[in-house]
Amino acid sequence: MKRGRERIILYAALSLCAFLTVFPFLWAVLTAFKSYEESIRIPPTFIPENFRLENFRIVLKKFPFSAFYANTFLMILFVIIFQLCLCSMAAYAFARLHFPGRELIFWSLLALLMAPGQIFLIPNYETMVKLHLADTVTALWLPKVFSAFGTYLLREFFRGIPRSLDEAAILDGCNYFQIYLWIHLPLIRPALSSLAILTAISAFKDLMWPLIVNNSMDKMTLSSGLSMLIGEHTTIYPQVMAGGLIAVLPMLLLFFIFQRQFIEGIATAGIKQ
């Protein structure tokens, strides 16, 4: 009896936490179907009196969403490809190879994680200007091709792989690159999946860098383009919510498709094999 009561209290607490987590998203969805007057009404209304599609039509007509989607997906694609390649190779070197200054270089790399990303904005922008890449799609992803966090995450997975596999591969005539490519990478697929999803989310929600480096509307991403909905004096909240829903749908789809790999990678990130 006591255990059943405790279970009821636990489920009630978890349900409350789940509701508090989902409530802002539900509010955004419902606000997207309201009129402006209804969205600023006091006391606020939760359910719209009339579900309106006008906000979606206005936002789709006002902004080139096809260009936003294309720029965003290209940026995410290139960032994922380069980070998986560069971070995995760097992580493999730090975890399995021995060379002078390895630990010093690695800890210096980790020191970048303690520095706020904003301090790199101006140097990165000046670099893009000197390379004549400002206001281009390339400028969106080029400064993000390497990640200290990704290197650290994959290094921990590489360290969990038994050394006996390396020794057996060397006896079979494999070099270090073949061991990395054909033996180690298949074993860390959960970590690669997790890094890919985390990288995609980070690139998708990045607002400051796309706003700084690109000015043309057709070169913006979803996050930077939709920021134009925030007015200097007046913000039409239903249109902001409608644009946000249009922008967030691809990431929700990405999560539902790869949620098994994402959860598996995060759950095993700290487990030694």
C-alpha positions in Angstrom: 0.0 0.0 0.0 2.8 2.4 0.9 4.7 1.5 -2.2 1.6 2.2 -4.4 1.1 5.6 -2.7 4.8 6.5 -3.3 4.4 5.5 -7.0 1.4 7.7 -7.4 3.2 10.6 -5.9 6.2 10.0 -8.1 4.1 9.8 -11.3 2.2 12.9 -10.3 5.5 14.8 -9.8 6.9 13.5 -13.1 3.7 14.5 -14.9 3.9 18.0 -13.5 7.5 18.3 -14.6 6.6 17.1 -18.1 3.7 19.5 -18.3 5.9 22.5 -17.2 8.4 21.5 -19.9 5.8 21.1 -22.7 3.6 24.1 -21.7 5.8 26.8 -23.4 5.7 24.9 -26.6 2.0 24.4 -26.4 1.6 28.2 -25.7 3.7 29.0 -28.8 1.6 26.6 -31.0 -1.7 28.1 -29.8 -0.5 31.7 -30.0 0.5 31.1 -33.7 -3.2 30.7 -34.4 -4.4 33.8 -32.5 -4.9 37.4 -33.7 -2.6 40.1 -32.4 -5.2 41.6 -30.2 -5.9 38.2 -28.6 -2.2 37.5 -28.1 -1.8 40.6 -25.9 -5.1 40.4 -24.1 -5.1 40.7 -20.3 -5.9 38.3 -18.7 -4.4 36.0 -21.4 -6.3 33.4 -23.2 -4.9 29.9 -23.7 -7.2 28.5 -26.4 -7.7 30.8 -29.5 -11.3 31.9 -30.1 -10.8 31.3 -33.8 -7.9 29.3 -35.2 -6.3 31.6 -37.9 -3.9 30.6 -40.6 -3.3 34.2 -41.6 -0.1 34.4 -39.5 1.5 31.5 -41.4 0.5 33.0 -44.8 2.0 36.4 -43.8 5.2 34.9 -42.6 5.6 32.7 -45.6 5.0 35.6 -47.9 7.3 38.0 -46.0 10.4 35.8 -45.9 12.2 33.5 -48.4 11.8 30.3 -46.4 13.2 28.2 -49.2 16.5 30.1 -49.0 16.4 30.0 -45.2 16.0 26.2 -45.2 18.6 25.7 -47.9 21.2 27.8 -46.1 20.4 26.2 -42.7 20.6 22.7 -44.0 23.8 23.3 -46.0 25.4 24.9 -42.9 24.4 21.9 -40.7 25.5 19.4 -43.3 29.0 20.8 -43.8 29.5 21.4 -40.1 28.5 17.8 -39.2 30.7 16.3 -42.0 33.8 18.4 -41.1 33.4 18.0 -37.3 32.9 14.3 -37.5 36.0 13.9 -39.7 38.4 16.4 -37.9 37.2 15.8 -34.4 37.4 12.0 -34.7 40.9 12.1 -36.2 42.1 14.5 -33.5 40.4 12.4 -30.8 42.0 9.2 -32.2 45.5 10.8 -32.1 45.0 12.1 -28.5 43.6 8.7 -27.3 45.7 6.1 -29.1 48.9 7.7 -30.4 52.0 8.8 -28.5 53.8 12.0 -29.6 55.7 14.8 -27.8 53.5 17.3 -26.2 50.3 15.3 -26.5 48.9 16.1 -23.1 49.9 19.7 -23.3 48.2 20.2 -26.6 45.1 18.3 -25.4 44.7 20.4 -22.2 45.4 23.6 -24.2 42.5 22.5 -26.5 40.2 21.9 -23.5 41.1 25.4 -22.3 39.1 26.7 -25.3 35.9 25.3 -23.7 36.3 27.7 -20.8 36.5 30.7 -23.1 33.2 32.3 -24.1 32.5 31.9 -27.8 31.7 35.6 -28.2 35.4 36.5 -28.0 36.0 34.7 -31.3 33.3 36.5 -33.2 35.4 39.5 -34.3 38.5 37.5 -35.3 36.3 35.1 -37.2 34.5 38.0 -39.0 37.8 39.7 -39.9 39.0 36.4 -41.3 35.9 36.0 -43.4 36.3 39.6 -44.7 40.0 39.0 -45.7 39.0 35.8 -47.4 36.2 37.6 -49.3 33.7 35.2 -47.8 31.5 37.7 -45.8 27.9 37.6 -46.8 28.1 34.1 -48.2 26.8 30.7 -47.3 30.4 29.4 -46.8 30.9 31.9 -44.0 28.1 30.3 -42.0 29.9 27.0 -41.6 33.6 27.5 -42.1 34.5 28.8 -38.6 32.6 25.8 -37.1 34.4 22.9 -38.8 36.2 21.9 -35.6 35.0 21.5 -32.0 37.0 21.1 -28.8 34.0 19.5 -27.2 33.6 17.0 -30.0 37.2 16.1 -29.7 36.9 15.5 -26.0 33.8 13.5 -26.3 35.2 11.1 -29.0 38.5 10.8 -27.2 36.7 9.3 -24.2 35.2 6.7 -26.4 38.4 5.9 -28.2 40.1 5.4 -24.8 37.5 2.8 -23.9 38.4 0.6 -26.8 40.7 -2.3 -25.7 44.3 -2.0 -26.8 44.3 -5.6 -27.9 42.3 -4.7 -31.0 45.1 -2.3 -32.1 47.7 -4.9 -31.4 45.8 -7.5 -33.4 45.3 -5.1 -36.3 49.0 -4.2 -36.4 49.9 -7.9 -36.5 47.6 -8.2 -39.5 49.5 -5.4 -41.3 47.2 -2.4 -40.6 48.6 1.0 -40.2 47.3 3.6 -37.8 44.9 5.2 -40.3 43.4 1.8 -41.2 42.9 1.0 -37.6 41.2 4.3 -37.1 39.0 3.9 -40.2 38.0 0.3 -40.2 38.2 -0.8 -36.6 37.6 2.2 -34.3 35.1 4.3 -36.1 32.5 1.5 -36.3 32.9 0.9 -32.6 32.1 4.5 -31.7 29.0 4.9 -33.9 26.8 5.9 -30.9 29.3 8.7 -30.1 29.4 9.9 -33.7 25.6 9.9 -33.8 25.4 11.9 -30.6 28.0 14.4 -31.8 26.2 14.8 -35.1 22.9 15.6 -33.4 24.4 17.9 -30.8 26.3 19.7 -33.6 23.2 20.0 -35.7 21.2 21.5 -32.8 24.0 23.9 -31.9 24.4 25.1 -35.5 20.6 25.3 -36.0 20.0 27.6 -33.0 23.1 29.8 -33.5 21.8 33.3 -34.0 24.7 35.7 -33.3 27.2 34.5 -35.9 24.8 34.4 -38.9 23.5 37.9 -38.0 27.0 39.3 -37.9 28.6 37.7 -41.0 25.6 37.9 -43.4 23.4 40.8 -44.3 21.5 39.7 -47.4 18.1 38.1 -46.7 18.8 35.2 -49.1 22.0 34.4 -47.2 20.5 34.1 -43.8 19.6 31.0 -41.8 16.2 30.3 -40.2 17.3 31.7 -36.8 18.8 34.9 -38.2 16.0 35.4 -40.7 13.2 35.0 -38.2 14.9 37.5 -35.9 13.7 40.1 -38.3 10.2 39.5 -37.0 11.1 41.2 -33.7 10.2 44.9 -34.3 11.9 47.9 -32.7 8.7 49.2 -31.3 6.0 46.6 -31.9 6.3 42.8 -32.1 3.4 40.8 -33.6 3.7 37.8 -31.4 1.4 35.4 -33.4 3.7 35.9 -36.5 6.8 35.3 -34.4 5.3 32.0 -33.1 4.1 31.0 -36.6 7.6 31.6 -38.0 9.1 29.7 -35.0 6.9 26.7 -35.7 7.8 26.6 -39.3 11.5 26.8 -38.4 11.5 24.2 -35.6 9.7 21.4 -37.6 12.9 20.1 -39.3 14.7 19.7 -36.0 11.8 17.9 -34.4 11.7 15.5 -37.3 15.5 15.0 -37.1 15.2 14.2 -33.4 12.4 11.7 -33.8 14.3 9.9 -36.6 17.6 9.7 -34.7 16.4 9.7 -31.1 17.5 6.1 -30.5 21.1 6.8 -31.6 21.1 10.0 -29.6 19.9 8.4 -26.4 22.3 5.5 -26.9 25.3 7.7 -27.4 24.6 10.0 -24.4 23.8 7.0 -22.1 27.1 5.2 -23.0 29.3 8.3 -23.1 30.8 7.7 -19.7 31.0 3.9 -19.8 34.4 2.2 -20.2 34.3 -0.6 -22.7 
